[in-house]
Amino acid sequence: MDIPLNSTSRFLKHPNGQTTHVVVDDYTDPWTEPETILIQGGFARHSAFWYHWVPSLARHYRVIRRDTRGHGKSSAPGPDEDYEYALDTILKEIVDTLDQLNLTKVHFIGESTSGMLGEAFAAKFPSRLHSLTIISTPTFLPPAALKLFAFGYSSWPEACRQLGSRGWGERLARVPGTLSASDPDYEAWWLSQIAISSGEGLAGYAEFLSSFNARPYLAHITVPVLILAPAKSAATSLEEQLGIARQVRDAKLVVVNGRGHEIYGDRAEDCLKAVSEFLLEVELRSSLGVD
């Protein structure tokens, strides 16, 4: 595998000219060939937000933290560029990320809206996944959510453009059930990381998410799936999470009692425990040849 040990930041250029930033964390034994976990955060969140997951996971798995298109250090297409924010485009970039890293299959962890991408990816490219974990993942964003994220502007993308990434994050942090933190120092850090993405980058991705619906893909998922369901999210209800579990074959659902939507942050230990147990179950099923 052409992947260095320990933590390394890399930039991958896709055939469409866009670049994707990834952080590779590998603290596994150098004589072993570990499986790989690909982590992708929700809207406005990028690779740095997963710092506290790395120590637990990267000792036993190679961990790839990926910045979504328009997020973090990944490139953000401008409005004058010939770039189509479409599902096929975004999924092909994930496939190309795996190809450039010489990875045949990964365990995909998608948080919030990246879980929606994970659902579509699992349905369309099952041969590239060992498993799928979704965290606080809605199936689509209803009009009420789009209005909430617009914060009084004409649309969610326009709010991102007018407020900028930091300004948009500041508005989001005031909504109960979103930012799951009571520490002002954490909130300051959280906002500083949101600000790394450009307002235009977030706006372009918001345009895509505004019409993306993952529901048609659920029944076509055949890989093992773990659903980490937030008990108190402003973006997805427990009823919706139970609905996903009913539609995905043999899905495992764990309810996480966090303060709000971002359970990966304020209930990281609970999430990691569930993920570790799930990955061991997947490994056992694979070793026994259980489909």
KEBA-8921 format. One record per residue: residue number from 1; residue in three letters; x, y, z of N, C-alpha, C in turn. Coordinates in Angstrom, 2 decimals. Layout:
pos,code,n.c1,n.c2,n.c3,ca.c1,ca.c2,ca.c3,c.c1,c.c2,c.c3
NUM,ALA,X,Y,Z,X,Y,Z,X,Y,Z
...
# end
This chain:
pos,code,n.c1,n.c2,n.c3,ca.c1,ca.c2,ca.c3,c.c1,c.c2,c.c3
1,MET,0.84,-1.20,0.00,0.00,0.00,0.00,0.88,1.26,0.00
2,ASP,0.58,2.17,-0.87,1.37,3.39,-0.96,0.82,4.45,0.00
3,ILE,0.78,4.09,1.30,0.28,5.01,2.32,1.28,5.03,3.47
4,PRO,1.79,6.17,3.84,2.79,6.24,4.90,2.19,5.96,6.27
5,LEU,3.05,5.61,7.21,2.60,5.38,8.57,2.36,6.71,9.29
6,ASN,1.67,6.59,10.43,1.37,7.73,11.30,0.43,8.72,10.59
7,SER,0.50,9.98,10.91,-0.47,10.95,10.37,0.15,11.78,9.25
8,THR,-0.50,11.78,8.11,0.01,12.49,6.95,-1.13,13.20,6.23
9,SER,-0.90,14.44,5.86,-1.86,15.21,5.08,-1.53,15.07,3.60
10,ARG,-2.55,14.75,2.79,-2.32,14.56,1.36,-3.38,15.29,0.55
11,PHE,-3.01,15.70,-0.66,-3.94,16.32,-1.60,-4.00,15.44,-2.85
12,LEU,-5.22,15.05,-3.22,-5.43,14.19,-4.38,-6.15,14.98,-5.46
13,LYS,-5.63,14.95,-6.68,-6.26,15.66,-7.79,-7.10,14.70,-8.61
14,HIS,-8.36,15.06,-8.82,-9.28,14.21,-9.57,-9.25,14.55,-11.05
15,PRO,-9.74,13.65,-11.90,-9.76,13.93,-13.35,-10.52,15.20,-13.72
16,ASN,-11.50,15.61,-12.88,-12.25,16.83,-13.19,-11.53,18.10,-12.76
17,GLY,-10.30,17.96,-12.25,-9.49,19.12,-11.87,-9.62,19.54,-10.42
18,GLN,-10.60,19.03,-9.70,-10.77,19.37,-8.29,-9.78,18.57,-7.43
19,THR,-9.45,19.13,-6.27,-8.55,18.43,-5.35,-9.29,18.08,-4.06
20,THR,-8.95,16.94,-3.51,-9.51,16.48,-2.25,-8.39,16.36,-1.22
21,HIS,-8.64,16.93,-0.05,-7.68,16.83,1.04,-8.07,15.68,1.96
22,VAL,-7.08,14.84,2.27,-7.29,13.75,3.21,-6.18,13.76,4.25
23,VAL,-6.50,13.27,5.43,-5.50,13.02,6.46,-5.47,11.52,6.70
24,VAL,-4.30,10.93,6.58,-4.13,9.50,6.79,-3.52,9.27,8.16
25,ASP,-4.21,8.53,9.00,-3.73,8.20,10.35,-3.53,6.69,10.42
26,ASP,-2.30,6.27,10.68,-2.01,4.83,10.71,-1.00,4.53,11.81
27,TYR,-1.50,4.00,12.91,-0.65,3.61,14.04,-0.76,2.11,14.28
28,THR,-1.07,1.38,13.21,-1.16,-0.08,13.31,0.25,-0.67,13.29
29,ASP,0.35,-1.93,13.63,1.65,-2.61,13.60,2.14,-2.67,12.16
30,PRO,3.39,-2.25,11.90,3.86,-2.11,10.52,3.97,-3.41,9.74
31,TRP,3.95,-4.57,10.42,4.05,-5.84,9.71,2.67,-6.41,9.35
32,THR,1.62,-5.67,9.71,0.27,-6.13,9.42,-0.31,-5.39,8.21
33,GLU,-1.42,-5.88,7.69,-2.13,-5.23,6.60,-3.55,-4.91,7.10
34,PRO,-3.72,-3.75,7.75,-5.00,-3.44,8.39,-6.07,-3.06,7.37
35,GLU,-7.32,-3.19,7.78,-8.41,-2.64,6.99,-8.45,-1.13,7.20
36,THR,-9.19,-0.44,6.34,-9.20,1.03,6.34,-10.59,1.55,6.65
37,ILE,-10.64,2.61,7.45,-11.86,3.33,7.74,-11.79,4.69,7.06
38,LEU,-12.81,5.04,6.30,-12.91,6.37,5.68,-13.97,7.16,6.44
39,ILE,-13.58,8.31,7.01,-14.49,9.15,7.78,-14.74,10.45,7.02
40,GLN,-16.01,10.82,6.95,-16.37,12.09,6.31,-17.43,12.78,7.16
41,GLY,-17.18,14.04,7.52,-18.06,14.77,8.41,-19.25,15.39,7.70
42,GLY,-20.17,15.93,8.50,-21.38,16.55,7.97,-21.12,17.95,7.44
43,PHE,-22.18,18.65,7.12,-22.07,19.96,6.48,-21.27,20.93,7.35
44,ALA,-20.30,21.58,6.71,-19.41,22.58,7.31,-18.35,21.97,8.21
45,ARG,-18.35,20.65,8.37,-17.34,19.99,9.21,-16.35,19.25,8.31
46,HIS,-15.11,19.17,8.74,-14.07,18.56,7.92,-13.18,17.66,8.77
47,SER,-12.04,17.29,8.23,-11.21,16.25,8.85,-10.76,16.58,10.27
48,ALA,-10.51,17.86,10.57,-10.00,18.22,11.89,-10.99,17.93,13.01
49,PHE,-12.28,17.87,12.69,-13.29,17.66,13.72,-13.24,16.26,14.32
50,TRP,-12.48,15.35,13.71,-12.44,13.95,14.15,-11.17,13.62,14.92
51,TYR,-10.48,14.65,15.41,-9.22,14.44,16.11,-9.33,13.44,17.26
52,HIS,-10.46,13.47,17.98,-10.61,12.63,19.18,-11.02,11.20,18.85
53,TRP,-11.31,10.91,17.58,-11.61,9.54,17.18,-10.34,8.78,16.77
54,VAL,-9.31,9.52,16.41,-8.11,8.90,15.85,-7.40,7.96,16.83
55,PRO,-7.14,8.36,18.09,-6.39,7.46,18.97,-7.02,6.08,19.12
56,SER,-8.33,6.03,19.19,-9.01,4.75,19.37,-8.99,3.91,18.10
57,LEU,-9.27,4.52,16.96,-9.43,3.76,15.72,-8.12,3.44,15.02
58,ALA,-7.18,4.40,15.03,-5.99,4.27,14.20,-4.97,3.28,14.75
59,ARG,-5.19,2.76,15.95,-4.29,1.72,16.47,-4.57,0.38,15.80
60,HIS,-5.80,0.20,15.33,-6.19,-1.08,14.75,-6.60,-0.99,13.28
61,TYR,-6.87,0.23,12.81,-7.28,0.44,11.42,-6.51,1.60,10.83
62,ARG,-6.29,1.55,9.52,-5.81,2.74,8.83,-7.02,3.67,8.72
63,VAL,-6.87,4.93,9.11,-7.99,5.87,9.12,-7.73,6.97,8.10
64,ILE,-8.70,7.16,7.21,-8.63,8.24,6.23,-9.70,9.26,6.59
65,ARG,-9.30,10.46,6.95,-10.26,11.54,7.22,-10.32,12.42,5.96
66,ARG,-11.51,12.52,5.39,-11.64,13.17,4.08,-12.47,14.45,4.17
67,ASP,-11.95,15.52,3.56,-12.71,16.77,3.46,-13.63,16.70,2.25
68,THR,-14.92,16.92,2.49,-15.91,16.91,1.42,-15.63,18.05,0.44
69,ARG,-16.18,17.92,-0.77,-16.01,18.99,-1.76,-16.50,20.32,-1.19
70,GLY,-15.64,21.35,-1.29,-15.97,22.67,-0.79,-15.75,22.85,0.70
71,HIS,-15.23,21.82,1.37,-15.03,21.86,2.82,-13.55,21.76,3.18
72,GLY,-13.19,22.38,4.29,-11.83,22.27,4.79,-10.81,22.72,3.76
73,LYS,-9.85,21.83,3.47,-8.79,22.15,2.52,-9.05,21.57,1.14
74,SER,-10.17,20.88,0.95,-10.53,20.44,-0.39,-10.95,21.64,-1.23
75,SER,-10.77,21.54,-2.53,-11.07,22.68,-3.40,-12.56,23.00,-3.41
76,ALA,-12.86,24.27,-3.61,-14.24,24.76,-3.66,-14.48,25.37,-5.03
77,PRO,-15.21,24.71,-5.90,-15.47,25.26,-7.24,-16.20,26.60,-7.15
78,GLY,-15.76,27.56,-7.93,-16.43,28.85,-7.98,-17.65,28.80,-8.87
79,PRO,-18.53,29.79,-8.77,-19.76,29.81,-9.58,-19.48,29.89,-11.08
80,ASP,-18.28,30.35,-11.46,-17.95,30.46,-12.88,-17.24,29.22,-13.42
81,GLU,-17.00,28.21,-12.56,-16.33,27.00,-12.99,-17.34,26.00,-13.54
82,ASP,-16.87,25.16,-14.44,-17.71,24.14,-15.06,-17.69,22.89,-14.17
83,TYR,-18.33,23.02,-13.02,-18.40,21.90,-12.07,-19.85,21.63,-11.73
84,GLU,-20.25,20.37,-11.84,-21.63,20.01,-11.54,-21.71,19.37,-10.16
85,TYR,-22.36,20.08,-9.24,-22.60,19.51,-7.91,-23.75,18.50,-8.05
86,ALA,-23.39,17.29,-8.42,-24.38,16.23,-8.60,-23.90,14.98,-7.87
87,LEU,-24.84,14.09,-7.55,-24.49,12.88,-6.80,-23.44,12.06,-7.52
88,ASP,-23.60,11.84,-8.81,-22.63,11.02,-9.55,-21.24,11.64,-9.50
89,THR,-21.17,12.96,-9.62,-19.88,13.65,-9.55,-19.21,13.42,-8.21
90,ILE,-19.95,13.60,-7.14,-19.40,13.51,-5.79,-19.02,12.07,-5.44
91,LEU,-19.86,11.10,-5.86,-19.54,9.71,-5.59,-18.32,9.25,-6.39
92,LYS,-18.20,9.72,-7.62,-17.03,9.36,-8.43,-15.75,9.91,-7.80
93,GLU,-15.84,11.06,-7.15,-14.66,11.61,-6.46,-14.27,10.73,-5.28
94,ILE,-15.26,10.15,-4.60,-14.95,9.23,-3.50,-14.29,7.97,-4.06
95,VAL,-14.83,7.44,-5.15,-14.22,6.27,-5.79,-12.79,6.57,-6.20
96,ASP,-12.57,7.74,-6.79,-11.22,8.10,-7.23,-10.28,8.29,-6.04
97,THR,-10.83,8.79,-4.93,-10.02,8.89,-3.70,-9.53,7.51,-3.29
98,LEU,-10.41,6.53,-3.28,-10.01,5.17,-2.91,-9.00,4.62,-3.91
99,ASP,-9.24,4.85,-5.20,-8.32,4.34,-6.22,-6.93,4.93,-6.07
100,GLN,-6.86,6.25,-5.84,-5.55,6.89,-5.71,-4.80,6.44,-4.45
101,LEU,-5.56,6.03,-3.44,-4.93,5.52,-2.22,-4.74,4.01,-2.25
102,ASN,-5.04,3.40,-3.42,-4.88,1.95,-3.60,-5.72,1.16,-2.60
103,LEU,-6.92,1.62,-2.37,-7.82,0.96,-1.42,-8.97,0.32,-2.18
104,THR,-9.08,-1.00,-2.06,-10.16,-1.71,-2.73,-11.47,-1.55,-2.00
105,LYS,-11.42,-1.70,-0.65,-12.63,-1.62,0.17,-12.33,-0.88,1.46
106,VAL,-13.34,-0.19,1.99,-13.18,0.53,3.26,-14.45,0.36,4.09
107,HIS,-14.31,0.66,5.37,-15.45,0.88,6.25,-15.76,2.37,6.17
108,PHE,-16.93,2.74,5.69,-17.28,4.15,5.51,-18.05,4.64,6.73
109,ILE,-17.57,5.73,7.35,-18.28,6.39,8.44,-18.70,7.76,7.95
110,GLY,-20.00,7.98,7.82,-20.52,9.25,7.35,-21.36,9.91,8.42
111,GLU,-21.00,11.13,8.78,-21.73,11.86,9.82,-22.70,12.84,9.19
112,SER,-23.92,12.86,9.69,-24.96,13.78,9.23,-25.17,13.64,7.71
113,THR,-25.02,14.73,6.95,-25.29,14.65,5.52,-24.31,13.75,4.77
114,SER,-23.12,13.52,5.31,-22.20,12.56,4.67,-22.69,11.13,4.84
115,GLY,-23.53,10.89,5.84,-24.18,9.60,5.95,-25.15,9.38,4.79
116,MET,-25.80,10.46,4.34,-26.66,10.36,3.16,-25.84,9.94,1.94
117,LEU,-24.67,10.55,1.79,-23.78,10.14,0.70,-23.38,8.68,0.86
118,GLY,-23.09,8.28,2.10,-22.71,6.90,2.37,-23.79,5.91,1.97
119,GLU,-25.05,6.28,2.20,-26.16,5.40,1.82,-26.21,5.21,0.31
120,ALA,-26.07,6.31,-0.43,-26.06,6.22,-1.89,-24.84,5.46,-2.39
121,PHE,-23.70,5.69,-1.76,-22.46,5.01,-2.15,-22.60,3.51,-1.92
122,ALA,-23.18,3.13,-0.78,-23.34,1.70,-0.47,-24.26,1.02,-1.47
123,ALA,-25.29,1.74,-1.91,-26.22,1.17,-2.89,-25.59,1.05,-4.27
124,LYS,-24.79,2.03,-4.66,-24.22,2.07,-6.00,-22.89,1.35,-6.12
125,PHE,-22.09,1.35,-5.04,-20.75,0.76,-5.09,-20.53,-0.20,-3.91
126,PRO,-21.38,-1.22,-3.76,-21.24,-2.11,-2.60,-19.91,-2.86,-2.56
127,SER,-19.29,-3.08,-3.72,-18.03,-3.82,-3.75,-16.88,-3.02,-3.15
128,ARG,-17.08,-1.70,-2.92,-16.01,-0.88,-2.37,-16.12,-0.71,-0.85
129,LEU,-17.14,-1.34,-0.24,-17.35,-1.17,1.20,-17.34,-2.49,1.95
130,HIS,-16.66,-2.49,3.10,-16.82,-3.56,4.09,-18.10,-3.33,4.88
131,SER,-18.34,-2.06,5.21,-19.50,-1.70,6.04,-19.78,-0.22,5.91
132,LEU,-20.93,0.19,6.44,-21.33,1.60,6.47,-21.82,1.94,7.87
133,THR,-21.30,3.02,8.43,-21.80,3.58,9.69,-22.31,4.98,9.41
134,ILE,-23.55,5.25,9.80,-24.11,6.59,9.65,-24.40,7.16,11.03
135,ILE,-24.09,8.44,11.19,-24.21,9.10,12.49,-25.08,10.35,12.33
136,SER,-26.18,10.41,13.06,-27.06,11.59,13.02,-27.45,11.94,11.58
137,THR,-27.81,10.94,10.82,-28.02,11.12,9.38,-29.49,11.22,9.02
138,PRO,-29.93,12.35,8.47,-31.28,12.43,7.91,-31.30,11.73,6.56
139,THR,-32.48,11.46,6.04,-32.57,10.88,4.70,-32.71,11.95,3.63
140,PHE,-33.22,13.11,4.04,-33.32,14.26,3.16,-33.54,15.49,4.05
141,LEU,-33.44,16.67,3.45,-33.63,17.90,4.21,-34.96,18.52,3.82
142,PRO,-35.95,18.45,4.70,-37.29,18.96,4.37,-37.30,20.48,4.32
143,PRO,-38.38,21.08,3.80,-38.47,22.55,3.70,-38.20,23.26,5.03
144,ALA,-38.66,22.68,6.14,-38.45,23.33,7.44,-36.96,23.44,7.76
145,ALA,-36.19,22.39,7.43,-34.74,22.42,7.67,-34.06,23.43,6.76
146,LEU,-34.47,23.47,5.49,-33.87,24.42,4.55,-34.14,25.86,4.99
147,LYS,-35.35,26.09,5.52,-35.70,27.42,6.01,-34.87,27.77,7.24
148,LEU,-34.70,26.80,8.13,-33.89,27.02,9.34,-32.47,27.41,8.96
149,PHE,-31.86,26.65,8.02,-30.47,26.89,7.64,-30.30,28.18,6.83
150,ALA,-31.40,28.73,6.34,-31.32,29.99,5.58,-31.21,31.20,6.48
151,PHE,-31.61,31.07,7.75,-31.49,32.15,8.74,-31.99,33.50,8.23
152,GLY,-33.16,33.46,7.58,-33.80,34.70,7.13,-33.40,35.15,5.74
153,TYR,-32.41,34.51,5.13,-32.01,34.87,3.76,-32.90,34.11,2.77
154,SER,-32.73,34.38,1.51,-33.61,33.79,0.50,-33.44,32.28,0.36
155,SER,-32.28,31.77,0.75,-32.04,30.34,0.66,-30.86,29.99,1.57
156,TRP,-30.68,28.71,1.80,-29.53,28.21,2.58,-28.21,28.57,1.88
157,PRO,-28.06,28.29,0.57,-26.81,28.70,-0.08,-26.55,30.20,0.01
158,GLU,-27.61,31.00,-0.14,-27.41,32.45,-0.07,-26.97,32.88,1.32
159,ALA,-27.48,32.21,2.35,-27.04,32.52,3.72,-25.56,32.24,3.88
160,CYS,-25.09,31.14,3.29,-23.66,30.82,3.36,-22.82,31.89,2.67
161,ARG,-23.32,32.36,1.53,-22.57,33.38,0.77,-22.56,34.72,1.51
162,GLN,-23.69,35.11,2.04,-23.80,36.43,2.67,-23.16,36.47,4.05
163,LEU,-23.33,35.42,4.82,-22.80,35.40,6.19,-21.34,34.94,6.22
164,GLY,-20.91,34.22,5.18,-19.60,33.59,5.24,-19.68,32.35,6.10
165,SER,-18.67,31.51,6.02,-18.72,30.25,6.76,-18.78,30.47,8.27
166,ARG,-17.98,31.38,8.78,-17.98,31.61,10.23,-19.32,32.21,10.69
167,GLY,-19.82,33.19,9.94,-21.08,33.80,10.31,-22.22,32.80,10.28
168,TRP,-22.21,31.92,9.28,-23.24,30.90,9.21,-23.12,29.95,10.42
169,GLY,-21.90,29.59,10.77,-21.69,28.72,11.92,-22.15,29.36,13.22
170,GLU,-21.92,30.66,13.34,-22.36,31.37,14.55,-23.88,31.31,14.69
171,ARG,-24.59,31.46,13.56,-26.05,31.37,13.60,-26.49,29.95,13.97
172,LEU,-25.82,28.97,13.39,-26.19,27.57,13.66,-25.98,27.22,15.13
173,ALA,-24.90,27.73,15.71,-24.58,27.40,17.10,-25.65,27.88,18.08
174,ARG,-26.45,28.86,17.66,-27.51,29.39,18.54,-28.78,28.55,18.51
175,VAL,-28.86,27.60,17.57,-30.07,26.79,17.43,-29.99,25.60,18.39
176,PRO,-30.95,25.46,19.31,-30.94,24.32,20.23,-30.98,22.99,19.46
177,GLY,-30.19,22.03,19.94,-30.18,20.72,19.32,-29.23,20.60,18.15
178,THR,-28.34,21.59,17.96,-27.36,21.50,16.87,-25.97,21.29,17.47
179,LEU,-25.25,22.35,17.79,-23.93,22.23,18.38,-24.04,21.60,19.77
180,SER,-23.40,20.46,19.94,-23.55,19.70,21.18,-22.41,20.00,22.14
181,ALA,-22.32,21.23,22.59,-21.22,21.59,23.49,-21.65,22.68,24.44
182,SER,-21.16,22.61,25.67,-21.44,23.65,26.65,-20.18,24.42,27.01
183,ASP,-19.03,24.00,26.46,-17.74,24.62,26.75,-17.50,25.77,25.77
184,PRO,-17.40,27.02,26.23,-17.18,28.15,25.31,-15.86,28.04,24.55
185,ASP,-14.86,27.42,25.15,-13.59,27.25,24.45,-13.75,26.29,23.27
186,TYR,-14.55,25.24,23.48,-14.81,24.32,22.37,-15.57,25.02,21.26
187,GLU,-16.57,25.83,21.63,-17.34,26.53,20.61,-16.46,27.48,19.81
188,ALA,-15.53,28.14,20.47,-14.62,29.05,19.77,-13.75,28.27,18.79
189,TRP,-13.26,27.12,19.22,-12.46,26.27,18.32,-13.32,25.78,17.17
190,TRP,-14.53,25.33,17.48,-15.47,24.82,16.48,-15.72,25.87,15.39
191,LEU,-15.94,27.12,15.81,-16.17,28.20,14.84,-14.92,28.50,14.01
192,SER,-13.76,28.42,14.65,-12.52,28.67,13.90,-12.31,27.62,12.82
193,GLN,-12.77,26.40,13.08,-12.64,25.33,12.09,-13.69,25.46,10.99
194,ILE,-14.89,25.85,11.36,-15.92,26.12,10.35,-15.41,27.18,9.37
195,ALA,-14.71,28.17,9.90,-14.25,29.30,9.09,-13.19,28.92,8.08
196,ILE,-12.59,27.73,8.20,-11.59,27.29,7.22,-12.22,27.10,5.85
197,SER,-13.45,26.62,5.83,-14.17,26.49,4.55,-14.61,27.87,4.07
198,SER,-14.70,28.04,2.77,-15.18,29.33,2.24,-16.70,29.34,2.22
199,GLY,-17.27,30.53,2.29,-18.72,30.65,2.18,-19.23,30.12,0.85
200,GLU,-18.49,30.38,-0.22,-18.89,29.90,-1.54,-18.81,28.37,-1.62
201,GLY,-17.77,27.80,-0.98,-17.65,26.35,-0.96,-18.84,25.69,-0.29
202,LEU,-19.24,26.24,0.87,-20.41,25.71,1.57,-21.68,25.94,0.77
203,ALA,-21.76,27.09,0.11,-22.97,27.41,-0.67,-23.17,26.41,-1.80
204,GLY,-22.10,26.09,-2.51,-22.22,25.13,-3.61,-22.68,23.77,-3.13
205,TYR,-22.15,23.34,-2.00,-22.53,22.04,-1.47,-23.95,22.08,-0.91
206,ALA,-24.34,23.22,-0.35,-25.71,23.38,0.15,-26.72,23.29,-0.99
207,GLU,-26.36,23.81,-2.16,-27.23,23.70,-3.32,-27.51,22.23,-3.63
208,PHE,-26.45,21.43,-3.62,-26.59,20.01,-3.88,-27.46,19.33,-2.82
209,LEU,-27.17,19.60,-1.55,-27.89,18.94,-0.46,-29.36,19.34,-0.41
210,SER,-29.68,20.52,-0.89,-31.05,21.02,-0.81,-32.04,20.13,-1.58
211,SER,-31.54,19.42,-2.57,-32.44,18.57,-3.36,-32.09,17.09,-3.30
212,PHE,-31.07,16.75,-2.52,-30.63,15.35,-2.46,-31.54,14.55,-1.54
213,ASN,-31.97,13.40,-2.01,-32.86,12.51,-1.26,-32.26,11.12,-1.25
214,ALA,-31.87,10.64,-0.07,-31.23,9.32,0.03,-32.23,8.18,0.20
215,ARG,-33.50,8.49,0.38,-34.49,7.45,0.67,-34.57,6.36,-0.39
216,PRO,-34.49,6.70,-1.70,-34.59,5.62,-2.70,-33.47,4.59,-2.64
217,TYR,-32.37,4.92,-1.96,-31.22,4.01,-1.94,-31.25,3.03,-0.78
218,LEU,-32.05,3.29,0.23,-32.00,2.50,1.46,-32.27,1.02,1.23
219,ALA,-33.28,0.71,0.47,-33.66,-0.69,0.26,-32.64,-1.46,-0.58
220,HIS,-31.71,-0.74,-1.22,-30.72,-1.38,-2.08,-29.38,-1.59,-1.39
221,ILE,-29.30,-1.24,-0.12,-28.04,-1.40,0.62,-27.93,-2.84,1.11
222,THR,-26.82,-3.48,0.78,-26.60,-4.87,1.18,-25.42,-5.05,2.12
223,VAL,-24.61,-4.01,2.31,-23.47,-4.12,3.21,-23.95,-3.95,4.65
224,PRO,-23.20,-4.44,5.65,-23.59,-4.24,7.05,-23.66,-2.75,7.39
225,VAL,-24.70,-2.36,8.13,-24.93,-0.94,8.43,-25.15,-0.75,9.93
226,LEU,-24.45,0.24,10.49,-24.67,0.69,11.87,-25.27,2.08,11.82
227,ILE,-26.37,2.28,12.55,-27.02,3.58,12.64,-26.82,4.11,14.06
228,LEU,-26.08,5.20,14.20,-25.95,5.88,15.49,-26.95,7.03,15.49
229,ALA,-28.02,6.85,16.25,-29.15,7.75,16.21,-29.13,8.71,17.39
230,PRO,-29.13,10.02,17.13,-29.16,10.99,18.22,-30.55,11.06,18.85
231,ALA,-30.60,11.13,20.16,-31.89,11.21,20.84,-32.51,12.59,20.76
232,LYS,-31.67,13.64,20.55,-32.18,15.02,20.64,-31.63,15.91,19.53
233,SER,-31.77,15.49,18.31,-31.23,16.28,17.20,-32.28,17.23,16.64
234,ALA,-31.82,18.41,16.20,-32.70,19.36,15.54,-32.84,19.04,14.05
235,ALA,-32.00,18.13,13.54,-31.97,17.86,12.10,-32.60,16.53,11.71
236,THR,-32.71,15.60,12.65,-33.32,14.31,12.35,-33.98,13.76,13.61
237,SER,-35.16,13.20,13.44,-35.91,12.68,14.58,-35.57,11.22,14.82
238,LEU,-35.83,10.76,16.03,-35.63,9.35,16.32,-36.55,8.48,15.46
239,GLU,-37.72,9.01,15.17,-38.65,8.29,14.29,-38.04,8.07,12.91
240,GLU,-37.38,9.11,12.38,-36.73,8.97,11.08,-35.62,7.93,11.14
241,GLN,-34.86,7.92,12.24,-33.77,6.96,12.38,-34.31,5.53,12.43
242,LEU,-35.41,5.34,13.14,-36.04,4.02,13.19,-36.55,3.62,11.81
243,GLY,-37.01,4.60,11.04,-37.46,4.33,9.69,-36.33,3.85,8.80
244,ILE,-35.16,4.44,8.94,-33.99,3.98,8.18,-33.68,2.53,8.54
245,ALA,-33.71,2.23,9.83,-33.40,0.87,10.29,-34.38,-0.16,9.72
246,ARG,-35.62,0.24,9.56,-36.61,-0.69,9.01,-36.39,-0.95,7.52
247,GLN,-35.83,0.04,6.82,-35.68,-0.09,5.37,-34.36,-0.73,4.96
248,VAL,-33.34,-0.67,5.81,-32.03,-1.23,5.47,-31.93,-2.63,6.06
249,ARG,-31.62,-3.58,5.23,-31.58,-4.98,5.65,-30.56,-5.21,6.78
250,ASP,-31.02,-5.80,7.87,-30.15,-6.19,8.99,-29.37,-5.03,9.59
251,ALA,-29.90,-3.82,9.50,-29.21,-2.68,10.09,-29.24,-2.78,11.61
252,LYS,-28.17,-2.32,12.22,-28.08,-2.27,13.68,-28.23,-0.82,14.12
253,LEU,-29.15,-0.53,15.02,-29.40,0.83,15.48,-29.03,0.98,16.95
254,VAL,-28.27,2.04,17.26,-27.89,2.37,18.64,-28.29,3.81,18.88
255,VAL,-29.11,4.04,19.89,-29.52,5.40,20.24,-28.47,6.00,21.18
256,VAL,-28.02,7.20,20.85,-26.99,7.88,21.63,-27.61,9.12,22.28
257,ASN,-27.57,9.19,23.59,-28.22,10.27,24.33,-27.28,11.46,24.51
258,GLY,-27.06,12.19,23.41,-26.24,13.39,23.46,-27.07,14.63,23.67
259,ARG,-26.41,15.79,23.68,-27.12,17.06,23.91,-27.86,17.54,22.67
260,GLY,-27.42,17.08,21.51,-28.02,17.56,20.27,-27.62,16.70,19.09
261,HIS,-27.39,17.35,17.95,-27.13,16.65,16.69,-25.73,16.04,16.64
262,GLU,-24.74,16.74,17.15,-23.35,16.33,16.97,-22.90,15.35,18.05
263,ILE,-23.50,14.17,18.04,-23.18,13.15,19.04,-21.77,12.61,18.85
264,TYR,-21.22,12.71,17.64,-19.85,12.25,17.42,-18.87,13.05,18.29
265,GLY,-19.30,14.27,18.71,-18.45,15.14,19.51,-18.67,14.99,20.99
266,ASP,-19.90,15.23,21.45,-20.11,15.24,22.90,-20.34,13.84,23.48
267,ARG,-20.55,12.84,22.61,-20.69,11.46,23.08,-19.76,10.56,22.27
268,ALA,-18.52,11.04,22.09,-17.55,10.32,21.28,-17.28,8.92,21.82
269,GLU,-17.14,8.79,23.14,-16.84,7.48,23.72,-17.96,6.49,23.47
270,ASP,-19.21,6.95,23.62,-20.35,6.07,23.35,-20.37,5.66,21.88
271,CYS,-20.12,6.61,20.99,-20.11,6.31,19.56,-18.99,5.34,19.21
272,LEU,-17.80,5.59,19.75,-16.66,4.74,19.44,-16.86,3.32,19.96
273,LYS,-17.47,3.19,21.10,-17.75,1.86,21.65,-18.68,1.09,20.71
274,ALA,-19.72,1.78,20.24,-20.66,1.14,19.32,-19.99,0.79,17.99
275,VAL,-19.16,1.70,17.48,-18.47,1.45,16.21,-17.50,0.28,16.34
276,SER,-16.73,0.25,17.43,-15.76,-0.83,17.63,-16.44,-2.18,17.71
277,GLU,-17.54,-2.25,18.46,-18.28,-3.51,18.57,-18.85,-3.93,17.22
278,PHE,-19.36,-2.95,16.47,-19.93,-3.25,15.15,-18.85,-3.76,14.20
279,LEU,-17.69,-3.13,14.17,-16.62,-3.55,13.27,-16.14,-4.95,13.61
280,LEU,-16.10,-5.28,14.89,-15.73,-6.65,15.28,-16.78,-7.65,14.80
281,GLU,-18.05,-7.28,14.88,-19.12,-8.15,14.38,-18.99,-8.36,12.87
282,VAL,-18.68,-7.29,12.16,-18.50,-7.38,10.71,-17.33,-8.30,10.39
283,GLU,-16.24,-8.15,11.12,-15.05,-8.98,10.91,-15.37,-10.46,11.18
284,LEU,-16.13,-10.72,12.24,-16.49,-12.08,12.57,-17.36,-12.70,11.49
285,ARG,-18.36,-11.94,11.04,-19.25,-12.43,9.99,-18.47,-12.72,8.72
286,SER,-17.51,-11.86,8.40,-16.71,-12.05,7.21,-15.86,-13.32,7.33
287,SER,-15.26,-13.53,8.50,-14.41,-14.70,8.70,-15.20,-16.00,8.64
288,LEU,-16.49,-15.92,9.01,-17.36,-17.11,8.96,-18.04,-17.28,7.61
289,GLY,-17.84,-16.29,6.73,-18.45,-16.35,5.42,-19.94,-16.09,5.45
290,VAL,-20.41,-15.32,6.47,-21.83,-15.00,6.60,-22.14,-13.77,5.79
291,ASP,-23.12,-13.85,4.91,-23.50,-12.71,4.08,-24.45,-11.80,4.85
# end
